[in-house]
Amino acid sequence: MSVIDRRNTGSEKWERWQGRDILPMWVADMDFAAPPCVLDALRARLDHGVLGYTRTMPTFGEALAGWLRRRHGWAIDPGWVLSAPGMVVAMDQAARILGEPGSDGLVLTPIYPPFLRAPGHAGRRCVRVPLAGAEIDWEALERAAGPAANVLWLCSPHNPTGRVWTRAELERLANFVLRHDLHVVSDEAWMDLVLEPGCRHLPFASLSPEIAARTITIVAPSKTFNLPGLSCAAVIIPDAALRSAYGKADLGLVPWPNLLGLTAAEAAWSRGDTWLDGLLPRLRANRDASHAAVNSLTGLTSRLPQATYLTWIDCTERAWPDPAARFEQSGLGLSDGRPFDGDGFVRLNYACPEETLAEGLRRLRICAAP
């Protein structure tokens, strides 16, 4: 895939270190163009010429239902689908309707930072349950599930470790949820980017009707098709009462998804299969190159991510006070692990053309040199 110059375009990723020789490989968007089917749909909508107030059409849920059926074997009713102006907004809105102020939300850490903020935004407590490497610490999870526990916040596949939870793990989580009478908010934004052969994403709500009735699943086309700037997500809520409560929880503060976001999502889920099938081998090759480079360096380690386009790098053996700052000094911009509750870690985004990756890994080696 060709290199696209993203400088001076308002890119959050590329303008963070504007004017400095720092290659950005941090925030989770790709340096690849969106699929032609999406760009064609956006052009057609613009050619219509009228960009007025827009409601979410039934075709939005129908397109997502078709995608989930084809790609993940999950049959949903399109009527379960609500739209949202982004994943993070949807998480905050879900937090408002689950539990009471002062109740506990259980979060497996390290984790995408909005998970650590969403419960507090709604007056709930965030109870952090550290993973054992990239495995669930079941004993710690049981200890955390006190009488105030009300919600399990799940990231599946997991960001930043790249774990794809197995059926056995998800079924054990489901039993845990039922025993403790919890609701679940499941962020499945990375569901389509499983890279490891033999691994498959299993939607948590698909496990059983009992689990579906207590689960809010949030998905988006943003990671799969590189559309985060269009601020559009989907919220799947099978339970009618829960769905109604969610719809009322915007309190007049949450805007509708924008017209172009809805247009792009529908096109991506309806016609994006071939493009995604071409993307996955490129991401897999970049993953393997990144993993090999990191683990060839003294004092740096990473697990092979099964999904996402992110490598979670353990720098603790090097005892650097600030690993992200250390990499910046060598001209490489990575995500600081501390906001993820991962002190001593950094996150590298390898969703970029081969030559960009090669330069990033060259700078990585310079930083890690003795």
C-alpha positions in Angstrom: 0.0 0.0 0.0 1.3 3.4 -0.9 2.5 6.0 1.6 0.0 8.8 2.0 1.4 12.1 3.5 -0.8 12.9 6.4 1.1 15.9 7.7 -0.7 19.3 7.8 -4.1 17.6 7.5 -5.2 18.1 11.1 -4.2 14.5 11.9 -4.1 13.9 15.6 -1.6 11.1 15.0 0.8 13.0 12.8 0.6 16.5 14.3 1.3 15.6 17.9 5.0 16.2 17.4 4.7 18.6 14.5 8.0 20.3 13.6 10.0 17.5 15.3 11.7 14.5 13.8 9.5 12.0 15.6 7.8 9.3 13.6 4.2 8.8 15.1 3.3 5.2 15.7 1.0 5.7 18.7 -2.8 6.4 18.5 -4.9 3.7 16.9 -5.6 4.8 13.4 -4.1 3.4 10.2 -1.9 5.2 7.7 -4.0 3.5 4.9 -6.8 5.0 2.8 -10.4 4.0 3.6 -11.9 1.4 1.3 -13.0 2.5 -2.2 -16.6 1.4 -1.4 -16.7 3.8 1.5 -15.1 6.7 -0.4 -17.6 6.1 -3.3 -20.5 6.1 -1.0 -19.3 9.4 0.6 -18.9 11.0 -2.8 -22.4 10.0 -3.8 -23.8 11.4 -0.6 -22.0 14.7 -1.1 -23.2 14.8 -4.7 -26.7 14.8 -3.4 -25.8 18.2 -2.0 -28.1 18.4 1.0 -26.5 17.7 4.4 -29.4 18.3 6.7 -30.4 16.8 10.0 -30.3 13.1 9.6 -31.9 10.2 11.4 -30.4 6.7 11.6 -32.1 4.7 8.9 -33.1 1.0 9.3 -30.5 0.1 6.7 -27.7 1.0 9.3 -28.8 -1.9 11.6 -29.4 -4.1 8.6 -25.9 -3.6 7.2 -24.4 -4.4 10.6 -26.6 -7.5 11.1 -25.4 -8.8 7.7 -21.8 -8.1 8.6 -22.0 -9.9 11.9 -23.7 -12.8 10.3 -21.1 -13.2 7.5 -18.0 -12.4 9.5 -18.8 -13.7 13.0 -21.7 -16.1 12.8 -23.9 -13.9 15.1 -27.5 -13.5 14.1 -29.0 -10.3 15.5 -32.2 -8.5 15.0 -31.4 -5.2 13.3 -33.9 -3.6 15.7 -31.4 -4.2 18.5 -29.1 -1.7 16.9 -28.8 1.9 18.0 -26.3 4.4 16.6 -23.8 6.5 18.6 -21.3 9.3 17.8 -18.3 7.1 18.7 -17.3 4.3 21.0 -16.3 6.5 23.9 -19.6 8.4 24.0 -21.4 5.0 23.9 -19.4 3.7 26.8 -20.2 6.8 28.9 -23.9 6.6 28.0 -24.0 2.9 29.0 -22.4 3.7 32.4 -25.3 6.0 33.2 -27.9 3.3 33.1 -26.1 0.4 34.8 -25.9 0.3 38.6 -26.4 3.1 41.0 -24.0 5.9 41.9 -21.3 4.4 44.1 -21.6 0.9 42.6 -18.6 -0.9 41.2 -17.5 -1.5 37.6 -14.9 -4.3 37.2 -12.2 -3.5 34.6 -9.5 -5.8 33.4 -6.2 -3.8 33.2 -4.2 -2.7 31.4 -6.9 -1.3 29.2 -7.9 1.3 26.7 -8.0 4.4 28.9 -11.7 5.4 28.4 -12.6 2.2 30.3 -10.9 3.7 33.4 -12.9 6.9 33.1 -16.4 5.8 32.0 -17.6 4.5 35.4 -16.4 7.7 37.2 -18.2 9.9 34.6 -21.4 8.4 35.9 -20.6 8.5 39.6 -19.6 4.8 39.7 -16.3 3.4 40.9 -13.8 1.8 38.7 -12.4 -1.4 40.2 -9.2 -2.4 38.5 -8.4 -6.1 38.2 -4.9 -6.6 36.7 -4.4 -9.3 34.1 -1.7 -11.9 34.7 0.3 -11.0 31.6 -2.4 -11.3 29.0 -4.5 -13.9 31.0 -7.4 -13.3 33.3 -6.5 -13.6 36.9 -9.7 -15.4 38.0 -8.9 -15.3 41.7 -8.3 -11.6 41.6 -11.6 -11.1 39.6 -13.5 -13.1 42.2 -12.0 -11.0 45.0 -13.0 -7.8 43.2 -16.6 -8.9 42.8 -17.9 -7.5 46.1 -21.5 -6.7 47.0 -21.3 -3.3 45.2 -20.2 -4.9 41.9 -22.7 -4.3 39.1 -20.9 -4.2 35.8 -18.1 -6.0 34.0 -16.4 -3.9 31.5 -15.0 -6.1 28.7 -12.6 -5.3 25.8 -12.8 -8.1 23.3 -10.4 -8.5 21.5 -8.3 -6.8 24.1 -6.6 -3.5 23.7 -3.6 -3.2 24.3 -2.5 -6.8 24.7 -4.1 -8.1 21.5 -5.6 -11.1 23.2 -8.5 -12.9 21.5 -10.5 -14.4 24.4 -11.2 -18.1 23.8 -14.6 -19.7 24.0 -13.6 -21.3 27.3 -12.6 -18.0 28.8 -15.7 -16.2 27.7 -17.9 -19.0 29.0 -16.2 -18.8 32.3 -16.7 -15.0 32.3 -20.4 -15.6 31.5 -20.7 -17.9 34.5 -19.0 -15.3 36.6 -21.4 -12.7 35.4 -24.5 -14.8 36.1 -23.3 -15.8 39.6 -22.7 -12.2 40.6 -25.7 -10.8 38.7 -23.7 -8.4 36.7 -24.4 -6.5 33.5 -21.7 -6.4 30.8 -20.5 -3.6 28.5 -18.5 -5.3 25.8 -16.3 -3.1 23.5 -15.8 -5.2 20.4 -14.3 -2.5 18.2 -11.4 -4.8 17.2 -13.6 -7.8 16.3 -12.7 -7.8 12.6 -8.9 -7.5 13.0 -8.0 -11.0 14.3 -4.6 -11.9 12.8 -3.6 -15.2 14.3 -4.6 -18.2 12.2 -6.9 -20.5 14.2 -8.2 -17.7 16.4 -11.8 -16.4 16.0 -13.6 -13.6 17.7 -16.7 -14.7 19.6 -19.2 -11.9 20.4 -19.9 -12.1 24.2 -23.6 -11.6 23.8 -23.9 -14.5 21.4 -23.1 -17.0 24.2 -26.6 -17.4 25.4 -30.0 -15.6 25.7 -29.3 -15.0 29.4 -26.0 -13.3 28.6 -27.5 -11.3 25.7 -30.2 -9.9 28.0 -27.6 -8.3 30.3 -25.0 -7.2 27.7 -24.5 -3.9 25.8 -22.2 -4.5 22.9 -20.4 -1.6 21.3 -18.9 -1.9 17.8 -17.8 0.5 15.1 -16.3 0.6 11.6 -13.6 2.9 12.8 -10.7 0.4 13.5 -11.6 -2.1 10.7 -12.0 0.5 7.9 -9.9 3.4 9.3 -12.9 5.7 9.8 -12.4 7.2 13.4 -12.6 10.7 12.1 -16.3 10.2 11.1 -17.4 9.5 14.7 -19.9 6.7 14.3 -20.5 3.6 16.3 -23.3 1.1 16.9 -24.7 -0.2 20.2 -26.3 -3.6 20.2 -28.8 -4.2 23.0 -31.0 -7.3 22.7 -33.0 -6.5 25.9 -35.9 -4.1 25.1 -36.0 -2.5 28.6 -32.3 -1.9 28.6 -32.4 -0.6 25.0 -35.1 1.9 26.0 -33.1 3.0 29.0 -30.0 3.5 27.0 -31.9 5.6 24.4 -33.2 7.9 27.1 -29.8 8.3 28.8 -28.4 10.9 26.5 -30.1 13.6 28.6 -30.1 15.8 25.6 -26.3 16.0 25.6 -25.3 13.4 23.1 -25.4 14.4 19.5 -26.6 12.2 16.6 -23.9 10.5 14.6 -23.1 12.7 11.6 -24.5 12.0 8.2 -21.2 11.0 6.6 -20.4 8.6 9.5 -23.6 6.8 9.0 -23.1 6.6 5.2 -19.6 5.3 5.6 -20.6 2.7 8.2 -23.4 1.3 6.1 -21.2 1.1 3.0 -18.3 -0.6 4.9 -20.5 -3.2 6.5 -22.4 -3.9 3.3 -19.5 -4.0 0.8 -16.2 -4.0 2.7 -15.4 -7.7 2.8 -13.0 -7.9 -0.1 -11.0 -4.8 1.1 -10.7 -6.3 4.6 -9.6 -9.6 3.3 -6.8 -7.8 1.5 -5.8 -5.8 4.5 -5.4 -8.6 7.0 -2.3 -10.3 5.4 -0.5 -6.9 5.4 -1.3 -6.3 9.0 -0.2 -9.9 9.8 3.2 -9.3 8.1 3.7 -6.0 9.9 2.8 -7.7 13.2 5.3 -10.5 12.7 8.1 -8.0 11.8 7.3 -5.8 14.8 7.2 -8.7 17.2 10.5 -10.1 15.9 12.2 -6.7 16.1 11.0 -6.0 19.7 12.0 -9.4 21.0 15.4 -9.2 19.4 16.3 -6.3 21.7 17.8 -6.7 25.2 15.4 -5.8 27.9 12.3 -5.4 25.7 9.6 -8.1 25.3 6.2 -8.4 23.8 3.6 -11.1 23.3 2.5 -11.9 19.8 -0.8 -10.0 19.4 -3.6 -12.3 18.2 -5.7 -9.3 17.1 -5.5 -5.5 16.6 -2.6 -3.7 14.9 -0.9 -2.9 18.2 2.2 -4.3 19.9 2.3 -3.9 23.7 5.9 -3.6 24.7 7.2 -4.4 28.1 10.2 -2.1 29.0 10.3 -2.8 32.7 13.5 -4.7 32.6 15.3 -1.6 31.3 14.0 0.4 34.3 13.6 3.6 32.3 11.7 6.2 34.3 9.6 7.2 31.3 9.8 4.7 28.4 7.7 6.8 26.0 9.9 9.8 26.5 13.0 7.6 26.0 11.6 6.5 22.6 10.8 10.1 21.7 14.4 11.0 22.1 15.2 8.5 19.4 12.6 9.9 17.1 9.8 7.4 17.7 6.4 8.4 19.0 4.6 5.6 20.9 1.7 5.5 23.3 2.7 5.8 26.9 1.5 2.8 28.9 0.6 4.7 32.0 -2.8 5.9 30.9 -3.6 2.2 30.2 -2.6 1.3 33.8 0.6 -0.2 32.3 3.5 1.5 33.9 6.8 0.6 32.2 5.0 -0.3 28.9 4.5 1.4 25.6 2.2 0.6 22.7 3.3 0.5 19.0 0.9 0.9 16.1 2.1 -1.1 13.1 -0.8 -0.3 10.7 1.3 1.5 8.2 3.1 1.0 4.9 6.2 -1.3 4.9 8.7 1.5 4.5 7.2 3.4 7.4 7.3 0.4 9.6 11.0 -0.3 8.6 11.9 3.2 9.6 10.0 3.0 12.9 11.7 -0.3 13.8 15.1 1.2 12.9 14.4 4.0 15.5 13.3 1.4 18.0 16.6 -0.4 17.7 18.5 2.9 18.2 16.6 3.6 21.3 17.2 0.2 22.8 20.9 0.0 22.0 23.1 -0.5 25.1 
